[in-house]
């Protein structure tokens, strides 16, 4: 198990992501949508992981949803960095974290792939998130 710390540039949004595997390799995926490409969004998640996020100043948070509006991108209004994304459905919140916001993680531990979700149905998208995204999410 690894406790991975991450934050936006100014520290307004900070998080701890519990990676339950003992292996150092962390699979990451670069989303091919236009928003993620423009923000260099490269994500990871684990279906047995935990995310605890703390926002120092809630008034400096922008949440952005586009397309299907099934995900909210948490963007710091002070520094512009997007540390994580959430998706709420069936009474539960799931998340992925942007690995570009990790602190102290060896970049060599990140094993990258590109994903393309164009054409995925909304139901299929939500089912995929329920299977693969972080299921234990706390945002304070």
Helices and strands as residue ranges (DSSP letters): E 2-7, E 13-19, E 26-31, H 34-39, E 42-44, E 50-55, G 58-60, E 61-64, E 72-76, E 82-89, E 92-98, G 99-101, E 102-103, G 107-109, E 110-115, H 122-132, E 136-139
